[in-house]
Amino acid sequence: MNRIAPVGADPLAVVERPLSHWERLWGHAPLRRGVILVLLALLWQTYGILANNPLMFPSFSATATAFSDAIIRGTLLKKAWTSVQVLLLGYGIGMSIAFVLAGLAASTRIGEDILATLTAMFNPLPAIALLPLALLWFGLGTPSLLFVLVHAVVWPLALNTSAGFAAVSETLRMAGRNYGLSGWRYVARILVPAAFPAILTGLKVGWAFAWRTLIAAELVFGVASGSGGLGWFIFENKNRLETDYVFAGLGTVILIGLLVEGLIFRTIERHTIRKWGMQR
Amino acid sequence: MPFDAGPPLLAAEGLTLQYKTRTSLVTATWRVDVAAGRGERVVLLGPSGCGKSSLLKCVGGFLPPVEGRVMLAGREVTAPGPDRMMVFQEFDQLLPWKTVRGNIEFPLIQARPGWSRRHIADKAALYMDKVGLSKFAESHPHQLSGGMKQRVAIARAMAMEPEILLMDEPFASLDALTRRRMQEELLQLWLDTRFTLLFVTHSIEEAIIIGSRIVVLSPHPGRVKAVLDSDFAADDALGPTHSQALQDEISAMLFSDRFENGSGI
């Protein structure tokens, strides 16, 4: 008669074993990324000290001091807020235009052709290249910034949204029409949620394009609506040769980018496409 | 016969269906008649290319006929509508962003604007219970197995209490054991509510299990070859020997057709 050998002695023969503290900590992605950031900061600090040239390459600690100083006593927060305000306005306008275009493309064939042609033409054109023209048309000020921002947002978002609509399966479309849905109700209740992963990608790409474009545009002419934004902050400090403040400005650009990506978009993802099993 | 006399609930008369592919115009069916009385389970059976799915799409209102018309309860079918609920073969027919409960309630909310939310919730709960998915009410479709997804699709269609249920090979993507169980469950549901069913399949066995009437179609273009009565679910007198005989009869019919066309195996 065969008997099952006792397994107690073999360390591999356990049903379930709690992972050690280290294994659990290392499974935590934000922690791993935090460690990478700390290592980068150390590397930066070491090189900054060795180079010993604060004019060209301020160390990490000098940048951090400049950063806190600019926040507490300077105008960094106010300038960042100016930039974000302009950005949100441009992003909103761009979003509305993109959704109208994508909606037209989803419902009519000629709309689809119009969108395909326009995106093919304008998507490869860097938004910042339109700035000289915008300055000519709208002058120095927020309207010019908005013009290039809208251009930065509309094309990637419209392209992704309409690709998302096109990828909605025939079965799901038929199911939607089976319920008697048509027109905008069909677009809003079937196509938009079904294409949401692609729409979210478009929103992210549009956001990244818009943020870069805005900072670049501010570097060129800076003062809009009285105070000027982050790009202007960087430009001003470069002119005064306060390189540590330039670094602090760049750091703020990165930080805001990370915050939007990591906090806002990640949260939207978790509550939508991840929950729905449309993305892992 | 337990069915109403007079005009049948569904009457497809002289349907010629054509669709365009990238390179050619294909005639899917040629002057086909199909009828279904209230409470009947009509199965469209045939090999691929016989236009059975096109017929179902036409009844669903998705494919306008080139010739002939579809009458449902005295009205001509011209567009898709919630009085003919479809159940598809594909698992992605459910809305992935809604829970099981949400998927069943959604068509009711859209198509029955007069109903209160309370009434809709009760309806959804009732049919969720009928397909045995009450425990999974708050799950999203991606968390369900294939068989469960098809049950949700069936519950969603039945909760609408449509004039007729249209099923396009709903069990074809399931494994053999699950398929068998789903066929039995469907018959149980029919015994319970006596819905009218138009069911498409290419499996002779499935046609005999499901159908109270089997419309055998021949391919290229689709035409009606025979209409056979076979109510095994309702009539216990028809035993397994009869079922086997019917199966042989149908396969002889379908295979002879292949030899006639010179495109045998």
Interface residues (C-beta under 8 A of the other chain):
Chain A: S169 T171 L172 M174 A175 R177 N178 Y179 G180 L181 R185 R189 I190 P193 A194 F196 T272 K275 W276 G277 M278
Chain B: G60 F62 P80 G81 P82 R84 M85 M86 F88 E90 D92 Q93 L94 L95 P96 W97 F106 P107 Q110 A111 H140 P141 H142 Q143
